[in-house]
Amino acid sequence: MSMSLSLEALANLVAGMSKSELIERLLHYDGRPRLDFTETYLKNQSDEKLRHILFSALSVRAKAG
């Protein structure tokens, strides 16, 4: 994923992900900030909460660039 994506494009990318895609991205996220979630925890969260977590992490990483 390109770090030069605008926040709007990043939001659209995350918004289009299925729950399984969100969980997969969060479980294998490699960057700052560090994320440490179990698959069980993530599966029990709403899609919107997962989107919020992933978008937040990606936007912080993109900002730090």
JOZIPE-V178939 format. One record per run of one state. SS is the DSSP state (alpha for helix, beta for strand, coil for the rest). FROM is the first residue (numbers start at 1). TO is the last residue. If there is no record, write none. Layout:
# JOZIPE-V178939
ss;from;to
SS;FROM;TO
SS;FROM;TO
This chain:
# JOZIPE-V178939
ss;from;to
coil;1;6
alpha;7;15
coil;16;18
alpha;19;27
coil;28;38
alpha;39;43
coil;44;46
alpha;47;64
coil;65;65
